[in-house]
Amino acid sequence: MRKTFKLQIEGKNPDRVLEAHKHEIRKYVKRQRRVPLPAGVDFWDFDCKFGSAEESAEAVHLAEIITRIDAAVAEGAEQFFVELVAKDGIRRVRPAGELPAHQHDSFDEGDDDLTP
């Protein structure tokens, strides 16, 4: 999917237009994930780009697309560009003791005092 989404459409509520665009993106991802996997592939992964225009689009993770859209709307953008390309995903074995990347940033050992 390579598409530029307009946020300001005459005669339509901007909030409804935004929700329709988000729905279209989610629907595309769900549809692509239902495609049968080739032999030796564990899951469908996606190469994603997001920007205000096709020329200024930068690579982002799939999980960031919706938050980037919300940020663009908050900045007052009139349009945004999204590119989603499905690719083969193969799970890698993580060495024992290695934490996922998202756990490295938010883990703090000193703040576990939860008594009222």
matplotlib code that plots the C-alpha trace (Angstrom):
import matplotlib.pyplot as plt

x = [0.0, 1.4, -1.0, -1.3, -4.3, -6.0, -7.2, -9.3, -12.1, -14.8, -18.2, -16.9, -16.1, -12.3, -12.6, -14.6, -12.1, -9.2, -10.9, -11.7, -8.0, -6.9, -9.5, -8.2, -4.6, -5.6, -7.8, -4.9, -2.6, -5.1, -5.8, -2.1, -1.6, -4.3, -2.4, -0.9, 2.7, 5.4, 7.4, 10.1, 8.4, 7.2, 5.1, 4.4, 6.5, 6.1, 8.5, 6.8, 7.4, 5.5, 5.7, 3.9, 4.6, 6.1, 9.4, 9.8, 8.7, 11.0, 11.2, 9.2, 8.0, 4.5, 3.5, 4.3, 2.1, -1.0, 0.9, 2.6, -0.8, -2.1, 1.0, 0.6, -3.1, -2.1, 0.5, -2.3, -1.1, -3.4, -2.2, 0.1, 1.8, 1.9, 3.8, 3.3, 5.1, 4.6, 7.8, 8.8, 9.4, 11.6, 11.9, 15.4, 16.4, 17.3, 20.3, 19.4, 19.2, 18.7, 15.7, 13.6, 14.5, 11.3, 12.2, 15.7, 14.4, 11.6, 13.1, 14.2, 15.1, 15.0, 11.3, 9.4, 8.1, 4.3, 3.1, 0.4]
y = [0.0, 3.4, 6.2, 9.8, 10.4, 13.8, 15.0, 18.0, 16.9, 19.4, 18.5, 15.8, 15.9, 15.8, 13.4, 10.9, 11.2, 10.5, 7.5, 6.2, 6.5, 4.6, 1.9, 1.5, 1.1, -1.5, -3.4, -3.6, -5.0, -7.6, -8.6, -9.1, -11.1, -13.6, -14.4, -17.9, -18.0, -19.4, -22.4, -21.5, -18.2, -17.6, -14.4, -11.4, -8.4, -4.9, -2.3, 1.0, 4.6, 7.6, 11.3, 14.4, 13.6, 10.7, 12.5, 13.2, 9.8, 8.1, 4.4, 3.7, 0.6, -0.6, 0.0, 3.7, 4.5, 5.4, 7.5, 9.3, 10.0, 11.5, 13.6, 14.9, 15.8, 17.6, 19.7, 20.6, 18.7, 18.6, 15.2, 12.3, 9.6, 5.9, 3.0, -0.5, -3.4, -6.9, -9.1, -12.4, -12.5, -15.2, -15.3, -15.3, -17.1, -14.6, -15.6, -16.5, -13.5, -10.9, -8.6, -7.3, -3.8, -2.2, -3.5, -1.9, 1.6, 1.4, -0.9, 0.9, -1.3, 1.5, 2.4, -0.7, 0.8, 0.5, 0.8, 3.4]
z = [0.0, -1.1, -0.5, 0.3, 2.6, 2.6, 6.0, 4.8, 2.6, 1.8, 3.3, 5.6, 9.3, 9.8, 12.7, 10.7, 7.8, 10.2, 11.6, 8.1, 7.1, 10.3, 9.6, 6.0, 7.2, 9.9, 7.5, 5.0, 7.6, 8.7, 5.2, 4.4, 7.6, 6.4, 3.3, 3.6, 4.6, 2.3, 3.5, 6.0, 7.0, 10.5, 10.1, 7.8, 8.6, 7.1, 5.8, 6.6, 5.7, 6.9, 6.1, 5.1, 1.4, -0.5, -0.9, 2.8, 4.1, 6.5, 7.7, 10.9, 12.7, 12.0, 15.7, 15.3, 12.3, 14.2, 16.7, 13.8, 12.2, 15.4, 15.7, 12.2, 12.9, 16.1, 14.0, 11.6, 8.6, 5.6, 4.3, 5.1, 3.2, 4.2, 2.6, 3.8, 2.1, 3.4, 3.6, 5.0, 8.8, 10.4, 14.1, 15.5, 18.7, 21.4, 23.6, 27.2, 29.4, 26.6, 27.1, 24.3, 23.2, 24.7, 28.2, 28.3, 28.3, 30.9, 33.5, 36.7, 39.7, 42.3, 42.3, 43.5, 46.7, 46.2, 49.8, 50.4]

ax = plt.figure().add_subplot(projection="3d")
ax.plot(x, y, z, "-o")
ax.set_aspect("equal")
plt.show()
